[in-house]
């Protein structure tokens, strides 16, 4: 708990044999009482760019935490996929 609000963790995991880059998440109305570094999650057009657009490799993951009254239901709305 931070400022009497729960802390939530968001984890994006790649379970495919492809690399996912430029992952954009829905984030309309998203709020956090703690600061989230722009290199982790930054506003981009109609969503939020995850990890500065850097890729997630096979079985890789990326996580961040935020603090708010309720859980926010992030959805991937766009990404670049590269398979070898």
N, C-alpha and C positions, 0 to 999 in steps of 0.2 A: 504494500500500500504506500502511495505517495500522495500527500495532501488529501488523505482520506479517500483516495480513488485507487482502483486496482491497476496493476501493471499487466499489460498484455504483450505477448510475443508473436510476431509475424515471422513465419519461416517459409521460404519458397525453395522447393527441392526439385532438382532435375533427375528424373529416374529413367530418362531415355538415353539413347546413344548419340544424341545430337547436342550441340551447344545452343543455348538460348541467350540472346543478347538484346539490348535495348528493350528490356521488359518494362512495359508501362502498366501500372495498376490503376484501377478506379480509385478516386480519393475525394470525390465531391462530399463536402461536409465533414471530412476527417478532421479530428482535433486531438491534441495532446497537451497536457500541462507541462511536459518535459520537452526540451528541445531535441529535435531530430536533425542531425547534421545533413546538409544539402547533398553531401556525397553519398548518403544512405538513401534518402528519399527526397526528390525535388519536384516541384510543380513543373509540368511540361504539357502544353496545349490543354487537352481535355482530361488529363490524368496526372499521375506522378511517376517519374522515372526512377527505377530501382537501381541502386549501386552504380550511379553515374553511367548506366548503359553497359557496364562491363558484363561479360558473359558468365553463365553458369555452365559448367562442364558436366559430363556424365557423372551422375551420382553426387554432384556438388550441391551445395545449398547456401543460402544467404538469409540471415535473420536480423531483425531489429526489434526493439521494444518501444512501447508507448504507454502513456498513462491517461486514462479517461474513464468516465463513469461506465460506459458500455463498450462491448467489443465491436470493432468496425469490421464489416465483411468485405475485405479487399478481394477484387477479382482481377485477373490478368485480362487486359483489354487489347493489348498489342505486344508483339515480340518479333524479333528476327530469329529464324531458326536455321542453323547450318549443320548439315549432316555430312559425314565423310564416308 
